[in-house]
Structure formats: structure tokens, C-alpha cells
Amino acid sequence: MPTYQGTVSDTGESNCATLTFDEPSQQNGQLNNGKMQYYGLNFTVTGSYTAKNSRSFNLQAKAKASDGDEYGHGDSSLTISLKSADANDNKLSGTVKVVSGGPNVGKTYNMNFTKG
């Protein structure tokens, strides 16, 4: 199970994130068991991805407010678009948009991950 360490950032801030999911070669284009730890929340990550060379990921991340939201923002939902610069998926980069939860709904941030 690949684990990626990285950041979610914009010009004003940068926060650590960890992303894990089942080996893509075994998933037939669908990710069903992904997880992401970000901003004190534990997200469940699902979505799809393209073929191995220059792979792209279109993911959704959801977290229940009861699972770490001490600020009372409600359930969180994110849409994530990542691309792999190489055929080995060692580095993933792209964007994440806050769909619901928290004060940053509608904002888009940069995401960069390196396989651990």
C-alpha cells in the first residue's frame, strides 16, 4: 500500500498531509480504500485514475465531523486532482478543492506528495 507524505498549500500557508491507497496496479482504474490525514481529520478517499504513464487521479475525500473536527464545521468533503510526473507514481502533484466543511469552502489549494 503506497504511502505519500506531502503538503497542501497556497501563498499564505502550508499544512502537512499523508495519503495512502491500495496499489493502483491491482485496482482496475478505481480507488476504493484510500485514506488521507490532513488538518487533524481522517478522510476516506475514493475515485478513479488513468493508465500508468502520466497517470492522473480524480479523487473525492470525505471526513465526518465527529472524527476530529474540534471547530464545529461539520462534515468535510474535498475534490482532489493529482498527476504523476513519472510512470512510477513517485511524485504526485495537483490541486484540492474544499467542497464542504470549514471556513474555506470553495477555495482551491496546491497539493504535492512524495512516495515514502
Phi and psi restraints in degrees (range 20) as a CNS / XPLOR table:
assign (resid 1 and name C) (resid 2 and name N)
       (resid 2 and name CA) (resid 2 and name C) 1.0 -63.4 20.0 2
assign (resid 2 and name N) (resid 2 and name CA)
       (resid 2 and name C) (resid 3 and name N) 1.0 139.7 20.0 2
assign (resid 2 and name C) (resid 3 and name N)
       (resid 3 and name CA) (resid 3 and name C) 1.0 -120.9 20.0 2
assign (resid 3 and name N) (resid 3 and name CA)
       (resid 3 and name C) (resid 4 and name N) 1.0 131.7 20.0 2
assign (resid 3 and name C) (resid 4 and name N)
       (resid 4 and name CA) (resid 4 and name C) 1.0 -117.4 20.0 2
assign (resid 4 and name N) (resid 4 and name CA)
       (resid 4 and name C) (resid 5 and name N) 1.0 134.4 20.0 2
assign (resid 4 and name C) (resid 5 and name N)
       (resid 5 and name CA) (resid 5 and name C) 1.0 -107.3 20.0 2
assign (resid 5 and name N) (resid 5 and name CA)
       (resid 5 and name C) (resid 6 and name N) 1.0 138.6 20.0 2
assign (resid 5 and name C) (resid 6 and name N)
       (resid 6 and name CA) (resid 6 and name C) 1.0 -169.3 20.0 2
assign (resid 6 and name N) (resid 6 and name CA)
       (resid 6 and name C) (resid 7 and name N) 1.0 -161.5 20.0 2
assign (resid 6 and name C) (resid 7 and name N)
       (resid 7 and name CA) (resid 7 and name C) 1.0 -135.3 20.0 2
assign (resid 7 and name N) (resid 7 and name CA)
       (resid 7 and name C) (resid 8 and name N) 1.0 153.3 20.0 2
assign (resid 7 and name C) (resid 8 and name N)
       (resid 8 and name CA) (resid 8 and name C) 1.0 -116.8 20.0 2
assign (resid 8 and name N) (resid 8 and name CA)
       (resid 8 and name C) (resid 9 and name N) 1.0 124.4 20.0 2
assign (resid 8 and name C) (resid 9 and name N)
       (resid 9 and name CA) (resid 9 and name C) 1.0 -148.7 20.0 2
assign (resid 9 and name N) (resid 9 and name CA)
       (resid 9 and name C) (resid 10 and name N) 1.0 161.0 20.0 2
assign (resid 9 and name C) (resid 10 and name N)
       (resid 10 and name CA) (resid 10 and name C) 1.0 -141.9 20.0 2
assign (resid 10 and name N) (resid 10 and name CA)
       (resid 10 and name C) (resid 11 and name N) 1.0 -168.4 20.0 2
assign (resid 10 and name C) (resid 11 and name N)
       (resid 11 and name CA) (resid 11 and name C) 1.0 -65.4 20.0 2
assign (resid 11 and name N) (resid 11 and name CA)
       (resid 11 and name C) (resid 12 and name N) 1.0 -21.2 20.0 2
assign (resid 11 and name C) (resid 12 and name N)
       (resid 12 and name CA) (resid 12 and name C) 1.0 -101.1 20.0 2
assign (resid 12 and name N) (resid 12 and name CA)
       (resid 12 and name C) (resid 13 and name N) 1.0 -16.8 20.0 2
assign (resid 12 and name C) (resid 13 and name N)
       (resid 13 and name CA) (resid 13 and name C) 1.0 -158.7 20.0 2
assign (resid 13 and name N) (resid 13 and name CA)
       (resid 13 and name C) (resid 14 and name N) 1.0 165.2 20.0 2
assign (resid 13 and name C) (resid 14 and name N)
       (resid 14 and name CA) (resid 14 and name C) 1.0 -146.4 20.0 2
assign (resid 14 and name N) (resid 14 and name CA)
       (resid 14 and name C) (resid 15 and name N) 1.0 129.8 20.0 2
assign (resid 14 and name C) (resid 15 and name N)
       (resid 15 and name CA) (resid 15 and name C) 1.0 -127.5 20.0 2
assign (resid 15 and name N) (resid 15 and name CA)
       (resid 15 and name C) (resid 16 and name N) 1.0 142.7 20.0 2
assign (resid 15 and name C) (resid 16 and name N)
       (resid 16 and name CA) (resid 16 and name C) 1.0 -71.4 20.0 2
assign (resid 16 and name N) (resid 16 and name CA)
       (resid 16 and name C) (resid 17 and name N) 1.0 149.3 20.0 2
assign (resid 16 and name C) (resid 17 and name N)
       (resid 17 and name CA) (resid 17 and name C) 1.0 -146.0 20.0 2
assign (resid 17 and name N) (resid 17 and name CA)
       (resid 17 and name C) (resid 18 and name N) 1.0 150.8 20.0 2
assign (resid 17 and name C) (resid 18 and name N)
       (resid 18 and name CA) (resid 18 and name C) 1.0 -125.9 20.0 2
assign (resid 18 and name N) (resid 18 and name CA)
       (resid 18 and name C) (resid 19 and name N) 1.0 131.4 20.0 2
assign (resid 18 and name C) (resid 19 and name N)
       (resid 19 and name CA) (resid 19 and name C) 1.0 -124.2 20.0 2
assign (resid 19 and name N) (resid 19 and name CA)
       (resid 19 and name C) (resid 20 and name N) 1.0 130.8 20.0 2
assign (resid 19 and name C) (resid 20 and name N)
       (resid 20 and name CA) (resid 20 and name C) 1.0 -133.3 20.0 2
assign (resid 20 and name N) (resid 20 and name CA)
       (resid 20 and name C) (resid 21 and name N) 1.0 146.4 20.0 2
assign (resid 20 and name C) (resid 21 and name N)
       (resid 21 and name CA) (resid 21 and name C) 1.0 -158.3 20.0 2
assign (resid 21 and name N) (resid 21 and name CA)
       (resid 21 and name C) (resid 22 and name N) 1.0 162.3 20.0 2
assign (resid 21 and name C) (resid 22 and name N)
       (resid 22 and name CA) (resid 22 and name C) 1.0 -61.9 20.0 2
assign (resid 22 and name N) (resid 22 and name CA)
       (resid 22 and name C) (resid 23 and name N) 1.0 153.3 20.0 2
assign (resid 22 and name C) (resid 23 and name N)
       (resid 23 and name CA) (resid 23 and name C) 1.0 -54.1 20.0 2
assign (resid 23 and name N) (resid 23 and name CA)
       (resid 23 and name C) (resid 24 and name N) 1.0 119.7 20.0 2
assign (resid 23 and name C) (resid 24 and name N)
       (resid 24 and name CA) (resid 24 and name C) 1.0 -55.1 20.0 2
assign (resid 24 and name N) (resid 24 and name CA)
       (resid 24 and name C) (resid 25 and name N) 1.0 -35.3 20.0 2
assign (resid 24 and name C) (resid 25 and name N)
       (resid 25 and name CA) (resid 25 and name C) 1.0 -60.7 20.0 2
assign (resid 25 and name N) (resid 25 and name CA)
       (resid 25 and name C) (resid 26 and name N) 1.0 -17.5 20.0 2
assign (resid 25 and name C) (resid 26 and name N)
       (resid 26 and name CA) (resid 26 and name C) 1.0 -102.5 20.0 2
assign (resid 26 and name N) (resid 26 and name CA)
       (resid 26 and name C) (resid 27 and name N) 1.0 4.1 20.0 2
assign (resid 26 and name C) (resid 27 and name N)
       (resid 27 and name CA) (resid 27 and name C) 1.0 -109.6 20.0 2
assign (resid 27 and name N) (resid 27 and name CA)
       (resid 27 and name C) (resid 28 and name N) 1.0 -3.2 20.0 2
assign (resid 27 and name C) (resid 28 and name N)
       (resid 28 and name CA) (resid 28 and name C) 1.0 53.5 20.0 2
assign (resid 28 and name N) (resid 28 and name CA)
       (resid 28 and name C) (resid 29 and name N) 1.0 42.9 20.0 2
assign (resid 28 and name C) (resid 29 and name N)
       (resid 29 and name CA) (resid 29 and name C) 1.0 87.2 20.0 2
assign (resid 29 and name N) (resid 29 and name CA)
       (resid 29 and name C) (resid 30 and name N) 1.0 -3.8 20.0 2
assign (resid 29 and name C) (resid 30 and name N)
       (resid 30 and name CA) (resid 30 and name C) 1.0 -123.4 20.0 2
assign (resid 30 and name N) (resid 30 and name CA)
       (resid 30 and name C) (resid 31 and name N) 1.0 134.7 20.0 2
assign (resid 30 and name C) (resid 31 and name N)
       (resid 31 and name CA) (resid 31 and name C) 1.0 -106.5 20.0 2
assign (resid 31 and name N) (resid 31 and name CA)
       (resid 31 and name C) (resid 32 and name N) 1.0 122.6 20.0 2
assign (resid 31 and name C) (resid 32 and name N)
       (resid 32 and name CA) (resid 32 and name C) 1.0 -116.8 20.0 2
assign (resid 32 and name N) (resid 32 and name CA)
       (resid 32 and name C) (resid 33 and name N) 1.0 -19.1 20.0 2
assign (resid 32 and name C) (resid 33 and name N)
       (resid 33 and name CA) (resid 33 and name C) 1.0 -121.5 20.0 2
assign (resid 33 and name N) (resid 33 and name CA)
       (resid 33 and name C) (resid 34 and name N) 1.0 33.4 20.0 2
assign (resid 33 and name C) (resid 34 and name N)
       (resid 34 and name CA) (resid 34 and name C) 1.0 -79.9 20.0 2
assign (resid 34 and name N) (resid 34 and name CA)
       (resid 34 and name C) (resid 35 and name N) 1.0 156.4 20.0 2
assign (resid 34 and name C) (resid 35 and name N)
       (resid 35 and name CA) (resid 35 and name C) 1.0 -140.9 20.0 2
assign (resid 35 and name N) (resid 35 and name CA)
       (resid 35 and name C) (resid 36 and name N) 1.0 147.3 20.0 2
assign (resid 35 and name C) (resid 36 and name N)
       (resid 36 and name CA) (resid 36 and name C) 1.0 -140.9 20.0 2
assign (resid 36 and name N) (resid 36 and name CA)
       (resid 36 and name C) (resid 37 and name N) 1.0 130.6 20.0 2
assign (resid 36 and name C) (resid 37 and name N)
       (resid 37 and name CA) (resid 37 and name C) 1.0 -102.3 20.0 2
assign (resid 37 and name N) (resid 37 and name CA)
       (resid 37 and name C) (resid 38 and name N) 1.0 121.1 20.0 2
assign (resid 37 and name C) (resid 38 and name N)
       (resid 38 and name CA) (resid 38 and name C) 1.0 -155.2 20.0 2
assign (resid 38 and name N) (resid 38 and name CA)
       (resid 38 and name C) (resid 39 and name N) 1.0 131.4 20.0 2
assign (resid 38 and name C) (resid 39 and name N)
       (resid 39 and name CA) (resid 39 and name C) 1.0 54.4 20.0 2
assign (resid 39 and name N) (resid 39 and name CA)
       (resid 39 and name C) (resid 40 and name N) 1.0 38.8 20.0 2
assign (resid 39 and name C) (resid 40 and name N)
       (resid 40 and name CA) (resid 40 and name C) 1.0 79.8 20.0 2
assign (resid 40 and name N) (resid 40 and name CA)
       (resid 40 and name C) (resid 41 and name N) 1.0 3.8 20.0 2
assign (resid 40 and name C) (resid 41 and name N)
       (resid 41 and name CA) (resid 41 and name C) 1.0 -113.0 20.0 2
assign (resid 41 and name N) (resid 41 and name CA)
       (resid 41 and name C) (resid 42 and name N) 1.0 150.9 20.0 2
assign (resid 41 and name C) (resid 42 and name N)
       (resid 42 and name CA) (resid 42 and name C) 1.0 -106.8 20.0 2
assign (resid 42 and name N) (resid 42 and name CA)
       (resid 42 and name C) (resid 43 and name N) 1.0 108.2 20.0 2
assign (resid 42 and name C) (resid 43 and name N)
       (resid 43 and name CA) (resid 43 and name C) 1.0 -94.8 20.0 2
assign (resid 43 and name N) (resid 43 and name CA)
       (resid 43 and name C) (resid 44 and name N) 1.0 144.3 20.0 2
assign (resid 43 and name C) (resid 44 and name N)
       (resid 44 and name CA) (resid 44 and name C) 1.0 -94.4 20.0 2
assign (resid 44 and name N) (resid 44 and name CA)
       (resid 44 and name C) (resid 45 and name N) 1.0 129.8 20.0 2
assign (resid 44 and name C) (resid 45 and name N)
       (resid 45 and name CA) (resid 45 and name C) 1.0 -116.2 20.0 2
assign (resid 45 and name N) (resid 45 and name CA)
       (resid 45 and name C) (resid 46 and name N) 1.0 128.7 20.0 2
assign (resid 45 and name C) (resid 46 and name N)
       (resid 46 and name CA) (resid 46 and name C) 1.0 -134.3 20.0 2
assign (resid 46 and name N) (resid 46 and name CA)
       (resid 46 and name C) (resid 47 and name N) 1.0 166.0 20.0 2
assign (resid 46 and name C) (resid 47 and name N)
       (resid 47 and name CA) (resid 47 and name C) 1.0 154.1 20.0 2
assign (resid 47 and name N) (resid 47 and name CA)
       (resid 47 and name C) (resid 48 and name N) 1.0 -158.1 20.0 2
assign (resid 47 and name C) (resid 48 and name N)
       (resid 48 and name CA) (resid 48 and name C) 1.0 -133.3 20.0 2
assign (resid 48 and name N) (resid 48 and name CA)
       (resid 48 and name C) (resid 49 and name N) 1.0 165.9 20.0 2
assign (resid 48 and name C) (resid 49 and name N)
       (resid 49 and name CA) (resid 49 and name C) 1.0 -148.4 20.0 2
assign (resid 49 and name N) (resid 49 and name CA)
       (resid 49 and name C) (resid 50 and name N) 1.0 161.0 20.0 2
assign (resid 49 and name C) (resid 50 and name N)
       (resid 50 and name CA) (resid 50 and name C) 1.0 -95.8 20.0 2
assign (resid 50 and name N) (resid 50 and name CA)
       (resid 50 and name C) (resid 51 and name N) 1.0 -179.0 20.0 2
assign (resid 50 and name C) (resid 51 and name N)
       (resid 51 and name CA) (resid 51 and name C) 1.0 -57.9 20.0 2
assign (resid 51 and name N) (resid 51 and name CA)
       (resid 51 and name C) (resid 52 and name N) 1.0 167.1 20.0 2
assign (resid 51 and name C) (resid 52 and name N)
       (resid 52 and name CA) (resid 52 and name C) 1.0 -60.2 20.0 2
assign (resid 52 and name N) (resid 52 and name CA)
       (resid 52 and name C) (resid 53 and name N) 1.0 -48.3 20.0 2
assign (resid 52 and name C) (resid 53 and name N)
       (resid 53 and name CA) (resid 53 and name C) 1.0 -70.8 20.0 2
assign (resid 53 and name N) (resid 53 and name CA)
       (resid 53 and name C) (resid 54 and name N) 1.0 127.4 20.0 2
assign (resid 53 and name C) (resid 54 and name N)
       (resid 54 and name CA) (resid 54 and name C) 1.0 52.3 20.0 2
assign (resid 54 and name N) (resid 54 and name CA)
       (resid 54 and name C) (resid 55 and name N) 1.0 46.8 20.0 2
assign (resid 54 and name C) (resid 55 and name N)
       (resid 55 and name CA) (resid 55 and name C) 1.0 -59.2 20.0 2
assign (resid 55 and name N) (resid 55 and name CA)
       (resid 55 and name C) (resid 56 and name N) 1.0 141.8 20.0 2
assign (resid 55 and name C) (resid 56 and name N)
       (resid 56 and name CA) (resid 56 and name C) 1.0 -124.3 20.0 2
assign (resid 56 and name N) (resid 56 and name CA)
       (resid 56 and name C) (resid 57 and name N) 1.0 145.9 20.0 2
assign (resid 56 and name C) (resid 57 and name N)
       (resid 57 and name CA) (resid 57 and name C) 1.0 -117.6 20.0 2
assign (resid 57 and name N) (resid 57 and name CA)
       (resid 57 and name C) (resid 58 and name N) 1.0 132.9 20.0 2
assign (resid 57 and name C) (resid 58 and name N)
       (resid 58 and name CA) (resid 58 and name C) 1.0 -119.1 20.0 2
assign (resid 58 and name N) (resid 58 and name CA)
       (resid 58 and name C) (resid 59 and name N) 1.0 106.1 20.0 2
assign (resid 58 and name C) (resid 59 and name N)
       (resid 59 and name CA) (resid 59 and name C) 1.0 -123.8 20.0 2
assign (resid 59 and name N) (resid 59 and name CA)
       (resid 59 and name C) (resid 60 and name N) 1.0 156.6 20.0 2
assign (resid 59 and name C) (resid 60 and name N)
       (resid 60 and name CA) (resid 60 and name C) 1.0 -121.8 20.0 2
assign (resid 60 and name N) (resid 60 and name CA)
       (resid 60 and name C) (resid 61 and name N) 1.0 137.6 20.0 2
assign (resid 60 and name C) (resid 61 and name N)
       (resid 61 and name CA) (resid 61 and name C) 1.0 -123.8 20.0 2
assign (resid 61 and name N) (resid 61 and name CA)
       (resid 61 and name C) (resid 62 and name N) 1.0 130.8 20.0 2
assign (resid 61 and name C) (resid 62 and name N)
       (resid 62 and name CA) (resid 62 and name C) 1.0 -131.1 20.0 2
assign (resid 62 and name N) (resid 62 and name CA)
       (resid 62 and name C) (resid 63 and name N) 1.0 140.5 20.0 2
assign (resid 62 and name C) (resid 63 and name N)
       (resid 63 and name CA) (resid 63 and name C) 1.0 -136.7 20.0 2
assign (resid 63 and name N) (resid 63 and name CA)
       (resid 63 and name C) (resid 64 and name N) 1.0 136.8 20.0 2
assign (resid 63 and name C) (resid 64 and name N)
       (resid 64 and name CA) (resid 64 and name C) 1.0 -77.4 20.0 2
assign (resid 64 and name N) (resid 64 and name CA)
       (resid 64 and name C) (resid 65 and name N) 1.0 141.9 20.0 2
assign (resid 64 and name C) (resid 65 and name N)
       (resid 65 and name CA) (resid 65 and name C) 1.0 -60.0 20.0 2
assign (resid 65 and name N) (resid 65 and name CA)
       (resid 65 and name C) (resid 66 and name N) 1.0 -32.4 20.0 2
assign (resid 65 and name C) (resid 66 and name N)
       (resid 66 and name CA) (resid 66 and name C) 1.0 -70.0 20.0 2
assign (resid 66 and name N) (resid 66 and name CA)
       (resid 66 and name C) (resid 67 and name N) 1.0 -10.8 20.0 2
assign (resid 66 and name C) (resid 67 and name N)
       (resid 67 and name CA) (resid 67 and name C) 1.0 -103.1 20.0 2
assign (resid 67 and name N) (resid 67 and name CA)
       (resid 67 and name C) (resid 68 and name N) 1.0 52.4 20.0 2
assign (resid 67 and name C) (resid 68 and name N)
       (resid 68 and name CA) (resid 68 and name C) 1.0 118.4 20.0 2
assign (resid 68 and name N) (resid 68 and name CA)
       (resid 68 and name C) (resid 69 and name N) 1.0 -3.9 20.0 2
assign (resid 68 and name C) (resid 69 and name N)
       (resid 69 and name CA) (resid 69 and name C) 1.0 -85.6 20.0 2
assign (resid 69 and name N) (resid 69 and name CA)
       (resid 69 and name C) (resid 70 and name N) 1.0 97.5 20.0 2
assign (resid 69 and name C) (resid 70 and name N)
       (resid 70 and name CA) (resid 70 and name C) 1.0 -85.1 20.0 2
assign (resid 70 and name N) (resid 70 and name CA)
       (resid 70 and name C) (resid 71 and name N) 1.0 -1.9 20.0 2
assign (resid 70 and name C) (resid 71 and name N)
       (resid 71 and name CA) (resid 71 and name C) 1.0 -98.8 20.0 2
assign (resid 71 and name N) (resid 71 and name CA)
       (resid 71 and name C) (resid 72 and name N) 1.0 -5.5 20.0 2
assign (resid 71 and name C) (resid 72 and name N)
       (resid 72 and name CA) (resid 72 and name C) 1.0 72.9 20.0 2
assign (resid 72 and name N) (resid 72 and name CA)
       (resid 72 and name C) (resid 73 and name N) 1.0 32.3 20.0 2
assign (resid 72 and name C) (resid 73 and name N)
       (resid 73 and name CA) (resid 73 and name C) 1.0 -85.7 20.0 2
assign (resid 73 and name N) (resid 73 and name CA)
       (resid 73 and name C) (resid 74 and name N) 1.0 -9.9 20.0 2
assign (resid 73 and name C) (resid 74 and name N)
       (resid 74 and name CA) (resid 74 and name C) 1.0 90.3 20.0 2
assign (resid 74 and name N) (resid 74 and name CA)
       (resid 74 and name C) (resid 75 and name N) 1.0 -178.7 20.0 2
assign (resid 74 and name C) (resid 75 and name N)
       (resid 75 and name CA) (resid 75 and name C) 1.0 -60.3 20.0 2
assign (resid 75 and name N) (resid 75 and name CA)
       (resid 75 and name C) (resid 76 and name N) 1.0 147.7 20.0 2
assign (resid 75 and name C) (resid 76 and name N)
       (resid 76 and name CA) (resid 76 and name C) 1.0 -111.9 20.0 2
assign (resid 76 and name N) (resid 76 and name CA)
       (resid 76 and name C) (resid 77 and name N) 1.0 142.9 20.0 2
assign (resid 76 and name C) (resid 77 and name N)
       (resid 77 and name CA) (resid 77 and name C) 1.0 -139.3 20.0 2
assign (resid 77 and name N) (resid 77 and name CA)
       (resid 77 and name C) (resid 78 and name N) 1.0 133.6 20.0 2
assign (resid 77 and name C) (resid 78 and name N)
       (resid 78 and name CA) (resid 78 and name C) 1.0 -129.2 20.0 2
assign (resid 78 and name N) (resid 78 and name CA)
       (resid 78 and name C) (resid 79 and name N) 1.0 148.5 20.0 2
assign (resid 78 and name C) (resid 79 and name N)
       (resid 79 and name CA) (resid 79 and name C) 1.0 -112.1 20.0 2
assign (resid 79 and name N) (resid 79 and name CA)
       (resid 79 and name C) (resid 80 and name N) 1.0 133.6 20.0 2
assign (resid 79 and name C) (resid 80 and name N)
       (resid 80 and name CA) (resid 80 and name C) 1.0 -124.1 20.0 2
assign (resid 80 and name N) (resid 80 and name CA)
       (resid 80 and name C) (resid 81 and name N) 1.0 131.2 20.0 2
assign (resid 80 and name C) (resid 81 and name N)
       (resid 81 and name CA) (resid 81 and name C) 1.0 -122.6 20.0 2
assign (resid 81 and name N) (resid 81 and name CA)
       (resid 81 and name C) (resid 82 and name N) 1.0 118.4 20.0 2
assign (resid 81 and name C) (resid 82 and name N)
       (resid 82 and name CA) (resid 82 and name C) 1.0 -128.1 20.0 2
assign (resid 82 and name N) (resid 82 and name CA)
       (resid 82 and name C) (resid 83 and name N) 1.0 150.3 20.0 2
assign (resid 82 and name C) (resid 83 and name N)
       (resid 83 and name CA) (resid 83 and name C) 1.0 -128.5 20.0 2
assign (resid 83 and name N) (resid 83 and name CA)
       (resid 83 and name C) (resid 84 and name N) 1.0 147.3 20.0 2
assign (resid 83 and name C) (resid 84 and name N)
       (resid 84 and name CA) (resid 84 and name C) 1.0 -98.9 20.0 2
assign (resid 84 and name N) (resid 84 and name CA)
       (resid 84 and name C) (resid 85 and name N) 1.0 130.9 20.0 2
assign (resid 84 and name C) (resid 85 and name N)
       (resid 85 and name CA) (resid 85 and name C) 1.0 -81.4 20.0 2
assign (resid 85 and name N) (resid 85 and name CA)
       (resid 85 and name C) (resid 86 and name N) 1.0 -13.7 20.0 2
assign (resid 85 and name C) (resid 86 and name N)
       (resid 86 and name CA) (resid 86 and name C) 1.0 -135.4 20.0 2
assign (resid 86 and name N) (resid 86 and name CA)
       (resid 86 and name C) (resid 87 and name N) 1.0 170.4 20.0 2
assign (resid 86 and name C) (resid 87 and name N)
       (resid 87 and name CA) (resid 87 and name C) 1.0 -76.0 20.0 2
assign (resid 87 and name N) (resid 87 and name CA)
       (resid 87 and name C) (resid 88 and name N) 1.0 -5.6 20.0 2
assign (resid 87 and name C) (resid 88 and name N)
       (resid 88 and name CA) (resid 88 and name C) 1.0 -102.2 20.0 2
assign (resid 88 and name N) (resid 88 and name CA)
       (resid 88 and name C) (resid 89 and name N) 1.0 -0.8 20.0 2
assign (resid 88 and name C) (resid 89 and name N)
       (resid 89 and name CA) (resid 89 and name C) 1.0 57.1 20.0 2
assign (resid 89 and name N) (resid 89 and name CA)
       (resid 89 and name C) (resid 90 and name N) 1.0 31.6 20.0 2
assign (resid 89 and name C) (resid 90 and name N)
       (resid 90 and name CA) (resid 90 and name C) 1.0 -73.6 20.0 2
assign (resid 90 and name N) (resid 90 and name CA)
       (resid 90 and name C) (resid 91 and name N) 1.0 -31.5 20.0 2
assign (resid 90 and name C) (resid 91 and name N)
       (resid 91 and name CA) (resid 91 and name C) 1.0 -129.5 20.0 2
assign (resid 91 and name N) (resid 91 and name CA)
       (resid 91 and name C) (resid 92 and name N) 1.0 130.4 20.0 2
assign (resid 91 and name C) (resid 92 and name N)
       (resid 92 and name CA) (resid 92 and name C) 1.0 -120.4 20.0 2
assign (resid 92 and name N) (resid 92 and name CA)
       (resid 92 and name C) (resid 93 and name N) 1.0 135.4 20.0 2
assign (resid 92 and name C) (resid 93 and name N)
       (resid 93 and name CA) (resid 93 and name C) 1.0 -142.1 20.0 2
assign (resid 93 and name N) (resid 93 and name CA)
       (resid 93 and name C) (resid 94 and name N) 1.0 153.1 20.0 2
assign (resid 93 and name C) (resid 94 and name N)
       (resid 94 and name CA) (resid 94 and name C) 1.0 168.5 20.0 2
assign (resid 94 and name N) (resid 94 and name CA)
       (resid 94 and name C) (resid 95 and name N) 1.0 -143.1 20.0 2
assign (resid 94 and name C) (resid 95 and name N)
       (resid 95 and name CA) (resid 95 and name C) 1.0 -134.5 20.0 2
assign (resid 95 and name N) (resid 95 and name CA)
       (resid 95 and name C) (resid 96 and name N) 1.0 159.5 20.0 2
assign (resid 95 and name C) (resid 96 and name N)
       (resid 96 and name CA) (resid 96 and name C) 1.0 -132.7 20.0 2
assign (resid 96 and name N) (resid 96 and name CA)
       (resid 96 and name C) (resid 97 and name N) 1.0 133.8 20.0 2
assign (resid 96 and name C) (resid 97 and name N)
       (resid 97 and name CA) (resid 97 and name C) 1.0 -114.5 20.0 2
assign (resid 97 and name N) (resid 97 and name CA)
       (resid 97 and name C) (resid 98 and name N) 1.0 133.6 20.0 2
assign (resid 97 and name C) (resid 98 and name N)
       (resid 98 and name CA) (resid 98 and name C) 1.0 -82.3 20.0 2
assign (resid 98 and name N) (resid 98 and name CA)
       (resid 98 and name C) (resid 99 and name N) 1.0 114.6 20.0 2
assign (resid 98 and name C) (resid 99 and name N)
       (resid 99 and name CA) (resid 99 and name C) 1.0 -89.8 20.0 2
assign (resid 99 and name N) (resid 99 and name CA)
       (resid 99 and name C) (resid 100 and name N) 1.0 -42.1 20.0 2
assign (resid 99 and name C) (resid 100 and name N)
       (resid 100 and name CA) (resid 100 and name C) 1.0 -154.2 20.0 2
assign (resid 100 and name N) (resid 100 and name CA)
       (resid 100 and name C) (resid 101 and name N) 1.0 157.0 20.0 2
assign (resid 100 and name C) (resid 101 and name N)
       (resid 101 and name CA) (resid 101 and name C) 1.0 91.7 20.0 2
assign (resid 101 and name N) (resid 101 and name CA)
       (resid 101 and name C) (resid 102 and name N) 1.0 128.7 20.0 2
assign (resid 101 and name C) (resid 102 and name N)
       (resid 102 and name CA) (resid 102 and name C) 1.0 84.5 20.0 2
assign (resid 102 and name N) (resid 102 and name CA)
       (resid 102 and name C) (resid 103 and name N) 1.0 174.7 20.0 2
assign (resid 102 and name C) (resid 103 and name N)
       (resid 103 and name CA) (resid 103 and name C) 1.0 -81.6 20.0 2
assign (resid 103 and name N) (resid 103 and name CA)
       (resid 103 and name C) (resid 104 and name N) 1.0 -4.7 20.0 2
assign (resid 103 and name C) (resid 104 and name N)
       (resid 104 and name CA) (resid 104 and name C) 1.0 -107.3 20.0 2
assign (resid 104 and name N) (resid 104 and name CA)
       (resid 104 and name C) (resid 105 and name N) 1.0 26.6 20.0 2
assign (resid 104 and name C) (resid 105 and name N)
       (resid 105 and name CA) (resid 105 and name C) 1.0 -57.3 20.0 2
assign (resid 105 and name N) (resid 105 and name CA)
       (resid 105 and name C) (resid 106 and name N) 1.0 132.2 20.0 2
assign (resid 105 and name C) (resid 106 and name N)
       (resid 106 and name CA) (resid 106 and name C) 1.0 92.3 20.0 2
assign (resid 106 and name N) (resid 106 and name CA)
       (resid 106 and name C) (resid 107 and name N) 1.0 -13.0 20.0 2
assign (resid 106 and name C) (resid 107 and name N)
       (resid 107 and name CA) (resid 107 and name C) 1.0 -83.4 20.0 2
assign (resid 107 and name N) (resid 107 and name CA)
       (resid 107 and name C) (resid 108 and name N) 1.0 148.1 20.0 2
assign (resid 107 and name C) (resid 108 and name N)
       (resid 108 and name CA) (resid 108 and name C) 1.0 -116.5 20.0 2
assign (resid 108 and name N) (resid 108 and name CA)
       (resid 108 and name C) (resid 109 and name N) 1.0 135.9 20.0 2
assign (resid 108 and name C) (resid 109 and name N)
       (resid 109 and name CA) (resid 109 and name C) 1.0 -122.8 20.0 2
assign (resid 109 and name N) (resid 109 and name CA)
       (resid 109 and name C) (resid 110 and name N) 1.0 158.0 20.0 2
assign (resid 109 and name C) (resid 110 and name N)
       (resid 110 and name CA) (resid 110 and name C) 1.0 -80.2 20.0 2
assign (resid 110 and name N) (resid 110 and name CA)
       (resid 110 and name C) (resid 111 and name N) 1.0 145.6 20.0 2
assign (resid 110 and name C) (resid 111 and name N)
       (resid 111 and name CA) (resid 111 and name C) 1.0 -128.8 20.0 2
assign (resid 111 and name N) (resid 111 and name CA)
       (resid 111 and name C) (resid 112 and name N) 1.0 136.1 20.0 2
assign (resid 111 and name C) (resid 112 and name N)
       (resid 112 and name CA) (resid 112 and name C) 1.0 -139.7 20.0 2
assign (resid 112 and name N) (resid 112 and name CA)
       (resid 112 and name C) (resid 113 and name N) 1.0 127.9 20.0 2
assign (resid 112 and name C) (resid 113 and name N)
       (resid 113 and name CA) (resid 113 and name C) 1.0 -129.3 20.0 2
assign (resid 113 and name N) (resid 113 and name CA)
       (resid 113 and name C) (resid 114 and name N) 1.0 147.1 20.0 2
assign (resid 113 and name C) (resid 114 and name N)
       (resid 114 and name CA) (resid 114 and name C) 1.0 -124.5 20.0 2
assign (resid 114 and name N) (resid 114 and name CA)
       (resid 114 and name C) (resid 115 and name N) 1.0 133.0 20.0 2
assign (resid 114 and name C) (resid 115 and name N)
       (resid 115 and name CA) (resid 115 and name C) 1.0 -65.3 20.0 2
assign (resid 115 and name N) (resid 115 and name CA)
       (resid 115 and name C) (resid 116 and name N) 1.0 131.3 20.0 2
